[in-house]
Amino acid sequence: MKEMDSSNKAVVTDKPHAVCIPFPSQSHIKAMLKLSKLLHHKGFHITFVNTEFNHQRFLQSRGPNSLDGLSDFQFETIPDGLSPSNLNATQDIHFLCDSIMKNFLAPFSDLLVKLNGATSKNPPVTCIISDGFMPFTITTAQELGIPIVMFFTISACSLMGFMQIPSLKDKGIIPLKDESYFTNGYLDRVIDWIPDRRSKKSS
């Protein structure tokens, strides 16, 4: 199916359009990019969302035209609050996560509105594929009524571990009380109540 926009240009509307947004660190970006390429191969229109910081790093390392993309595989950016002069900004996980929670929601929502706008030449966004460590995307999806899939790039075993963090806190196992817990044998404590992960040391 095709529709005509205000400039009388045909706009394809029947191709599924996935907006893919990775956590802004190298391994997460690579995994999301691989998934995006597979979906594109299966007929999806892809919008891949990088942070401005990582976008510039790609351009610097691979050339000014490296992210031009295709007509149906495009790259967009959102501001991230990271200083371009700090080349290791994405290595500070605490700072990066804090920046994500403070700075990403509004720009990402604005981008989705733009992609679905009346003047957009893209198919309407049919789904968001978000890194599991980017929870603000759920808010955007709910506000705009767009289906969302949370994609975890870590192993299933690691994901199970992350899901137990609330229980570990409730039981007083974490956080560690002080630095002595690194050397006093506490990390050898066996945790045997996590489903399908019996007799695991707390480390």
Backbone as JSON, one array per atom type, in Angstrom:
{
  "sequence": "MKEMDSSNKAVVTDKPHAVCIPFPSQSHIKAMLKLSKLLHHKGFHITFVNTEFNHQRFLQSRGPNSLDGLSDFQFETIPDGLSPSNLNATQDIHFLCDSIMKNFLAPFSDLLVKLNGATSKNPPVTCIISDGFMPFTITTAQELGIPIVMFFTISACSLMGFMQIPSLKDKGIIPLKDESYFTNGYLDRVIDWIPDRRSKKSS",
  "N": [[0.84, -1.19, 0.0], [0.46, 2.25, -0.77], [0.66, 5.71, 0.03], [0.02, 9.19, -0.65], [1.98, 11.99, 0.09], [2.04, 15.51, 1.1], [3.66, 16.63, -0.83], [3.22, 15.16, -3.03], [4.72, 12.84, -3.29], [5.29, 9.38, -3.36], [4.81, 7.41, -0.49], [5.89, 4.67, 1.2], [3.92, 2.61, 3.17], [3.39, 0.11, 4.17], [5.52, -1.38, 5.04], [7.04, -2.84, 7.85], [8.29, -0.88, 10.54], [10.95, -0.61, 12.55], [12.27, 0.88, 15.4], [15.37, 0.97, 16.71], [17.2, 0.97, 19.64], [20.16, 0.95, 21.29], [21.87, 0.28, 24.45], [24.31, 2.68, 25.23], [27.06, 1.54, 24.82], [29.93, -0.23, 23.59], [29.71, -3.14, 23.18], [26.96, -3.58, 23.48], [25.93, -1.98, 21.45], [26.96, -3.26, 19.17], [25.65, -5.75, 19.31], [22.95, -4.98, 19.06], [23.05, -3.83, 16.56], [23.58, -6.03, 14.94], [21.18, -7.48, 15.26], [19.44, -5.6, 14.14], [20.29, -5.58, 11.48], [19.56, -8.17, 10.72], [16.76, -8.0, 10.92], [16.31, -6.04, 9.01], [17.1, -7.42, 6.74], [14.98, -9.15, 6.62], [12.97, -7.55, 5.75], [12.25, -5.28, 7.2], [11.93, -1.78, 7.77], [14.44, 0.15, 9.16], [15.27, 2.22, 11.87], [18.04, 3.25, 13.45], [19.15, 4.18, 16.54], [21.58, 6.2, 17.75], [23.63, 7.66, 20.36], [24.65, 11.11, 20.45], [27.33, 11.33, 21.17], [28.46, 8.74, 20.64], [27.82, 8.58, 17.95], [29.44, 10.54, 16.79], [31.92, 9.42, 17.35], [31.85, 7.13, 15.75], [31.86, 8.35, 13.22], [34.32, 9.63, 13.25], [36.08, 7.47, 13.38], [35.43, 5.84, 11.21], [34.92, 7.38, 9.01], [33.36, 10.23, 7.31], [31.06, 9.54, 5.88], [30.18, 7.16, 6.79], [27.9, 6.49, 8.22], [25.75, 7.04, 6.64], [23.85, 5.31, 5.74], [21.01, 3.47, 4.33], [18.11, 3.92, 2.23], [16.13, 2.65, 3.61], [17.31, 1.96, 5.96], [18.28, 3.7, 8.42], [20.2, 6.09, 10.33], [19.8, 7.74, 13.39], [20.19, 10.33, 15.88], [20.34, 11.07, 19.41], [20.71, 13.52, 21.99], [23.1, 13.13, 24.66], [24.28, 14.2, 26.89], [26.96, 13.84, 27.43], [30.38, 14.82, 27.52], [32.05, 15.75, 24.59], [34.79, 16.0, 24.61], [35.77, 14.24, 26.45], [37.06, 11.33, 25.96], [36.71, 8.88, 27.11], [34.23, 8.77, 28.22], [32.05, 7.0, 28.08], [32.96, 4.87, 29.49], [32.66, 5.2, 32.15], [30.47, 3.79, 33.96], [28.62, 4.35, 36.0], [28.26, 7.15, 35.76], [27.35, 7.21, 33.13], [24.92, 5.74, 33.23], [23.49, 7.41, 34.93], [23.31, 9.67, 33.33], [21.72, 8.65, 31.26], [19.24, 8.23, 32.56], [18.57, 10.83, 33.2], [18.68, 12.39, 30.85], [17.71, 11.22, 28.45], [15.0, 10.57, 27.91], [13.12, 12.66, 26.99], [14.34, 13.62, 24.48], [14.29, 11.19, 23.03], [11.56, 10.61, 22.89], [10.73, 12.84, 21.41], [12.03, 12.29, 19.01], [10.65, 9.98, 18.14], [8.12, 11.08, 17.73], [8.73, 12.8, 15.63], [9.49, 10.95, 13.64], [7.05, 9.78, 13.15], [5.65, 11.86, 12.17], [3.63, 14.07, 10.08], [5.09, 15.01, 7.93], [7.07, 13.19, 7.56], [9.05, 10.95, 5.66], [9.23, 8.33, 6.15], [8.0, 4.95, 6.78], [5.27, 4.51, 9.11], [6.17, 4.19, 12.55], [6.25, 0.99, 13.81], [7.14, -0.58, 15.88], [9.23, -0.56, 18.82], [12.49, -1.49, 19.51], [14.25, -2.01, 22.21], [17.22, -1.75, 24.13], [17.56, -3.71, 27.04], [18.53, -2.34, 29.21], [17.7, 0.22, 29.02], [15.37, 1.59, 30.3], [13.69, 3.83, 30.13], [12.58, 3.93, 27.66], [10.27, 2.47, 27.71], [8.39, 4.15, 28.85], [8.12, 6.08, 26.81], [7.07, 4.42, 24.79], [4.61, 3.65, 25.91], [3.32, 6.13, 26.18], [3.05, 6.92, 23.52], [1.73, 4.84, 22.4], [3.0, 2.67, 21.12], [4.1, -0.56, 20.3], [6.57, -2.37, 22.21], [9.68, -4.04, 22.48], [11.91, -5.48, 24.73], [15.27, -5.92, 24.52], [17.71, -7.96, 25.64], [21.13, -8.0, 25.78], [22.85, -9.49, 27.21], [23.75, -12.75, 28.58], [21.32, -15.38, 29.21], [21.69, -16.48, 31.71], [23.07, -14.45, 33.06], [21.1, -12.48, 33.0], [19.15, -13.65, 34.64], [20.51, -13.45, 37.04], [20.63, -10.63, 37.4], [17.93, -10.16, 37.77], [17.52, -10.99, 40.32], [18.42, -9.04, 42.01], [16.67, -7.25, 43.55], [15.72, -9.11, 45.49], [18.11, -9.88, 46.7], [18.82, -7.5, 47.92], [16.65, -7.18, 49.65], [17.1, -9.29, 51.4], [19.31, -8.43, 52.67], [21.8, -9.06, 51.72], [23.19, -7.62, 49.83], [23.66, -4.04, 49.63], [27.29, -4.38, 50.04], [28.66, -3.98, 53.28], [31.08, -2.7, 53.93], [34.53, -2.23, 52.78], [35.89, -4.38, 53.8], [34.47, -6.64, 53.31], [35.26, -7.63, 50.92], [37.45, -9.18, 51.39], [37.1, -10.78, 53.62], [36.0, -13.27, 53.37], [33.3, -13.2, 52.88], [32.3, -13.11, 50.29], [32.39, -15.7, 49.51], [30.13, -16.85, 50.32], [27.41, -19.08, 49.97], [24.71, -18.99, 47.77], [21.7, -20.38, 47.46], [19.08, -20.22, 46.66], [18.22, -19.09, 44.32], [16.28, -19.51, 41.43], [17.04, -22.32, 39.43], [19.73, -21.85, 39.67], [21.47, -23.11, 41.61], [23.43, -23.33, 44.61], [25.34, -21.23, 44.27], [28.1, -19.08, 44.63], [28.22, -15.93, 46.34], [29.79, -14.12, 45.02]],
  "CA": [[0.0, 0.0, 0.0], [1.17, 3.52, -0.8], [-0.11, 6.92, 0.18], [0.69, 10.37, -1.18], [2.12, 13.07, 1.05], [1.67, 16.83, 0.6], [4.48, 16.98, -1.99], [2.84, 14.21, -4.07], [5.68, 11.76, -3.4], [4.77, 8.14, -2.78], [5.41, 7.0, 0.77], [5.54, 3.29, 1.5], [3.38, 2.55, 4.53], [3.11, -1.24, 4.61], [6.73, -2.02, 5.55], [7.2, -2.62, 9.3], [9.36, 0.07, 10.87], [11.47, -0.83, 13.91], [13.25, 1.83, 15.94], [16.26, 0.17, 17.55], [18.04, 1.83, 20.47], [21.0, 0.17, 22.19], [22.6, 0.93, 25.53], [25.43, 3.31, 24.51], [28.42, 1.02, 24.99], [30.31, -0.92, 22.36], [29.17, -4.49, 23.01], [25.51, -3.47, 23.32], [25.69, -1.42, 20.11], [27.25, -4.31, 18.18], [24.59, -6.76, 19.35], [21.73, -4.39, 18.51], [23.26, -3.63, 15.13], [23.41, -7.33, 14.3], [19.74, -7.75, 15.23], [18.84, -4.66, 13.19], [20.61, -6.05, 10.13], [18.73, -9.34, 10.46], [15.4, -7.53, 10.68], [16.32, -5.35, 7.72], [17.15, -8.48, 5.73], [13.65, -9.75, 6.56], [12.0, -6.62, 5.18], [11.94, -4.16, 8.08], [12.57, -0.47, 7.72], [15.14, 0.28, 10.44], [15.89, 3.45, 12.37], [18.98, 2.89, 14.51], [19.35, 5.41, 17.32], [22.82, 6.35, 18.49], [23.82, 8.92, 21.07], [25.51, 12.03, 19.71], [28.72, 11.0, 21.51], [28.88, 7.57, 19.88], [27.69, 8.89, 16.53], [30.66, 11.25, 16.39], [33.04, 8.48, 17.41], [31.76, 6.33, 14.54], [32.26, 9.16, 12.08], [35.76, 9.88, 13.35], [36.85, 6.25, 13.16], [35.1, 5.15, 9.96], [34.76, 8.32, 7.91], [32.18, 11.1, 7.4], [29.88, 8.99, 5.21], [30.02, 5.78, 7.25], [26.57, 6.27, 8.78], [24.72, 7.57, 5.74], [22.79, 4.31, 5.73], [20.23, 3.23, 3.13], [16.81, 4.59, 2.31], [15.3, 1.95, 4.59], [18.13, 1.68, 7.15], [18.8, 5.04, 8.7], [20.75, 6.36, 11.65], [19.4, 8.99, 14.03], [20.91, 10.56, 17.14], [19.74, 11.84, 20.49], [21.75, 14.04, 22.89], [23.36, 12.23, 25.79], [24.84, 14.91, 28.03], [28.37, 13.5, 27.62], [31.31, 15.79, 26.94], [32.81, 15.19, 23.46], [36.23, 16.06, 24.88], [36.12, 13.11, 27.32], [36.99, 10.18, 25.07], [36.37, 7.69, 27.88], [33.0, 9.06, 28.97], [31.16, 5.84, 28.14], [33.56, 3.84, 30.34], [32.2, 5.45, 33.52], [29.13, 3.23, 33.89], [27.74, 5.08, 36.92], [27.94, 8.44, 35.14], [26.58, 6.95, 31.92], [23.56, 5.37, 33.63], [22.86, 8.62, 35.47], [22.99, 10.52, 32.18], [20.6, 8.03, 30.56], [18.0, 8.47, 33.29], [18.27, 12.26, 33.26], [18.74, 13.14, 29.6], [17.34, 10.52, 27.23], [13.57, 10.37, 27.68], [12.5, 13.69, 26.15], [14.82, 13.57, 23.1], [13.83, 9.98, 22.36], [10.13, 10.81, 22.59], [10.65, 13.81, 20.32], [12.44, 11.6, 17.78], [9.55, 9.12, 17.71], [7.07, 11.96, 17.21], [9.2, 13.26, 14.32], [9.44, 9.84, 12.7], [5.65, 9.52, 12.83], [5.03, 13.11, 11.78], [2.96, 14.14, 8.77], [6.07, 15.3, 6.87], [8.09, 12.14, 7.52], [9.06, 10.09, 4.47], [9.39, 6.95, 6.61], [6.77, 4.26, 7.2], [4.98, 4.73, 10.53], [6.88, 3.31, 13.48], [5.37, -0.09, 14.26], [7.63, -1.14, 17.13], [10.51, -0.12, 19.37], [13.33, -2.55, 20.07], [15.1, -1.27, 23.14], [18.1, -2.48, 25.04], [16.91, -3.92, 28.33], [19.07, -1.41, 30.19], [17.22, 1.57, 28.67], [13.96, 1.46, 30.69], [12.9, 5.02, 29.81], [11.88, 3.72, 26.39], [8.94, 1.94, 28.01], [7.54, 5.33, 29.05], [7.82, 6.62, 25.48], [6.19, 3.48, 24.08], [3.27, 3.72, 26.5], [2.74, 7.43, 25.88], [2.75, 7.03, 22.09], [0.97, 3.67, 21.97], [3.82, 1.88, 20.2], [4.59, -1.8, 20.92], [8.0, -2.34, 22.52], [10.37, -5.28, 22.85], [13.15, -5.22, 25.46], [16.28, -6.85, 24.02], [18.84, -8.06, 26.56], [22.3, -8.49, 25.06], [23.6, -10.37, 28.1], [23.29, -14.13, 28.55], [20.14, -15.67, 30.03], [22.17, -16.71, 33.07], [23.34, -13.13, 33.65], [19.82, -11.81, 33.19], [18.56, -14.22, 35.83], [21.21, -12.86, 38.17], [20.16, -9.25, 37.56], [16.55, -10.16, 38.25], [17.5, -11.31, 41.75], [18.95, -7.93, 42.8], [15.74, -6.83, 44.62], [15.7, -10.1, 46.57], [19.4, -9.8, 47.41], [18.75, -6.31, 48.78], [15.66, -7.44, 50.71], [17.68, -10.22, 52.35], [20.46, -7.8, 53.29], [23.06, -9.6, 51.2], [23.81, -6.44, 49.22], [25.07, -3.79, 49.27], [28.29, -4.74, 51.04], [28.7, -2.99, 54.36], [32.33, -1.94, 53.8], [35.51, -2.88, 51.92], [36.39, -5.61, 54.4], [33.69, -7.76, 52.78], [35.95, -8.17, 49.75], [38.56, -10.04, 51.8], [36.83, -11.53, 54.85], [35.33, -14.53, 53.06], [31.86, -13.01, 52.68], [31.96, -13.38, 48.9], [32.3, -17.15, 49.33], [28.82, -17.29, 50.81], [26.64, -19.81, 48.97], [23.32, -18.57, 47.58], [21.1, -21.57, 46.85], [17.64, -20.06, 46.5], [17.88, -18.52, 43.02], [15.77, -20.58, 40.56], [17.93, -22.92, 38.43], [21.13, -21.46, 39.89], [21.69, -23.57, 42.97], [24.78, -23.41, 45.17], [26.21, -20.25, 43.66], [28.72, -18.18, 45.57], [27.7, -14.57, 46.19], [30.66, -13.38, 44.12]],
  "C": [[0.87, 1.24, 0.0], [0.2, 4.66, -0.6], [0.7, 8.08, -0.36], [0.77, 11.42, -0.11], [1.84, 14.39, 0.38], [2.48, 17.24, -0.61], [4.27, 16.0, -3.14], [3.9, 13.13, -4.32], [5.11, 10.52, -2.71], [5.53, 7.79, -1.52], [4.96, 5.58, 1.08], [5.08, 3.2, 2.95], [3.2, 1.12, 5.04], [4.35, -1.98, 5.12], [6.84, -1.79, 7.05], [8.42, -1.77, 9.59], [9.75, -0.11, 12.33], [12.47, 0.25, 14.26], [14.08, 1.09, 16.97], [17.19, 1.1, 18.33], [18.84, 0.98, 21.46], [21.44, 0.97, 23.41], [23.9, 1.45, 24.91], [26.82, 2.84, 24.92], [28.67, 0.01, 23.88], [29.65, -2.28, 22.18], [27.66, -4.48, 22.8], [25.16, -2.95, 21.93], [25.89, -2.5, 19.05], [26.14, -5.35, 18.14], [23.3, -6.23, 18.74], [21.86, -4.19, 17.01], [23.1, -4.94, 14.37], [21.93, -7.7, 14.19], [19.06, -6.87, 14.2], [19.08, -5.1, 11.75], [19.77, -7.27, 9.76], [17.29, -8.94, 10.15], [15.29, -6.81, 9.34], [16.33, -6.36, 6.58], [15.79, -9.14, 5.55], [12.57, -8.76, 6.12], [11.62, -5.45, 6.05], [12.62, -2.88, 7.6], [13.17, -0.24, 9.11], [15.57, 1.73, 10.68], [16.73, 3.07, 13.57], [19.39, 4.16, 15.24], [20.65, 5.33, 18.11], [22.77, 7.6, 19.36], [24.73, 9.81, 20.23], [26.98, 11.7, 19.94], [29.21, 9.84, 20.67], [28.79, 7.79, 18.38], [28.96, 9.57, 16.03], [31.87, 10.33, 16.42], [33.04, 7.56, 16.19], [32.28, 7.11, 13.34], [33.76, 9.41, 12.08], [36.58, 8.64, 13.0], [36.62, 5.63, 11.79], [34.84, 6.08, 8.78], [33.43, 9.04, 7.94], [30.92, 10.53, 6.77], [29.52, 7.59, 5.72], [28.63, 5.47, 7.79], [25.46, 6.87, 7.92], [23.55, 6.59, 5.61], [22.17, 4.11, 4.35], [18.9, 3.94, 3.28], [15.92, 3.94, 3.36], [16.11, 1.42, 5.78], [18.86, 2.96, 7.49], [19.29, 5.15, 10.13], [20.27, 7.71, 12.14], [20.17, 9.12, 15.34], [20.02, 11.28, 18.14], [20.87, 12.35, 21.38], [21.88, 13.18, 24.13], [23.95, 12.92, 27.01], [26.29, 14.59, 28.32], [29.26, 14.52, 26.92], [32.09, 15.15, 25.8], [34.31, 15.15, 23.72], [36.71, 14.9, 25.76], [35.97, 11.82, 26.52], [36.6, 8.9, 25.79], [35.07, 7.84, 28.65], [32.1, 7.84, 29.11], [31.73, 4.72, 29.01], [33.16, 4.01, 31.81], [30.73, 5.04, 33.59], [28.16, 3.98, 34.81], [27.31, 6.41, 36.3], [27.05, 8.24, 33.91], [25.13, 6.6, 32.25], [22.8, 6.57, 34.18], [22.44, 9.54, 34.33], [21.8, 9.97, 31.4], [19.28, 8.36, 31.24], [17.6, 9.94, 33.28], [18.02, 12.9, 31.89], [18.08, 12.49, 28.39], [15.85, 10.51, 26.9], [12.98, 11.37, 26.71], [13.01, 13.67, 24.72], [14.35, 12.33, 22.34], [12.36, 10.08, 21.99], [9.95, 11.76, 21.43], [11.03, 13.16, 18.99], [11.32, 10.72, 17.26], [8.41, 9.94, 17.12], [7.46, 12.45, 15.82], [9.1, 12.16, 13.28], [8.02, 9.51, 12.27], [4.92, 10.76, 12.34], [4.48, 13.1, 10.36], [3.95, 14.36, 7.64], [7.14, 14.22, 6.74], [7.94, 11.29, 6.27], [9.21, 8.61, 4.84], [8.03, 6.28, 6.81], [6.5, 4.58, 8.67], [5.74, 3.74, 11.4], [5.91, 2.25, 14.01], [5.86, -0.76, 15.54], [8.94, -0.49, 17.53], [11.23, -1.36, 19.88], [14.39, -1.86, 20.91], [16.01, -2.21, 23.92], [17.42, -2.58, 26.41], [17.39, -2.99, 29.43], [18.71, 0.03, 29.86], [15.73, 1.65, 29.03], [13.09, 2.67, 30.36], [12.12, 4.83, 28.52], [10.48, 3.16, 26.6], [7.95, 3.09, 28.2], [7.14, 5.93, 27.71], [6.83, 5.73, 24.75], [4.76, 3.56, 24.6], [2.59, 5.04, 26.15], [2.29, 7.54, 24.43], [1.97, 5.83, 21.56], [1.69, 2.81, 20.95], [4.28, 0.61, 20.9], [6.1, -1.75, 21.13], [8.48, -3.73, 22.9], [11.66, -4.89, 23.56], [14.15, -6.32, 25.1], [17.48, -6.83, 24.98], [20.02, -8.71, 25.84], [23.15, -9.41, 25.92], [23.04, -11.79, 28.02], [22.06, -14.31, 29.45], [20.53, -15.87, 31.49], [22.44, -15.38, 33.78], [22.05, -12.38, 33.92], [19.11, -12.34, 34.43], [19.19, -13.65, 37.09], [20.75, -11.44, 38.45], [18.76, -9.21, 38.16], [16.45, -10.47, 39.75], [17.98, -10.15, 42.62], [17.97, -7.44, 43.87], [15.71, -7.81, 45.79], [16.99, -10.08, 47.38], [19.42, -8.6, 48.35], [17.79, -6.55, 49.94], [16.24, -8.36, 51.8], [18.93, -9.67, 53.03], [21.8, -8.31, 52.81], [23.87, -8.51, 50.5], [23.04, -5.2, 49.66], [26.02, -4.21, 50.38], [28.43, -3.61, 52.05], [29.95, -2.11, 54.28], [33.32, -2.77, 52.99], [36.04, -4.18, 52.5], [35.68, -6.84, 53.85], [34.33, -8.37, 51.53], [37.0, -9.21, 50.16], [38.26, -10.93, 53.0], [36.08, -12.85, 54.62], [33.84, -14.4, 52.77], [31.44, -13.38, 51.26], [31.93, -14.87, 48.58], [30.98, -17.72, 49.83], [28.02, -17.94, 49.69], [25.2, -19.3, 48.96], [22.61, -19.69, 46.81], [19.61, -21.45, 46.6], [17.24, -19.41, 45.18], [17.43, -19.64, 42.09], [16.79, -21.01, 39.51], [19.37, -22.47, 38.55], [21.52, -21.84, 41.32], [23.18, -23.56, 43.33], [25.75, -22.49, 44.46], [26.8, -19.35, 44.74], [28.24, -16.77, 45.3], [28.56, -13.73, 45.28], [30.29, -13.65, 42.67]]
}
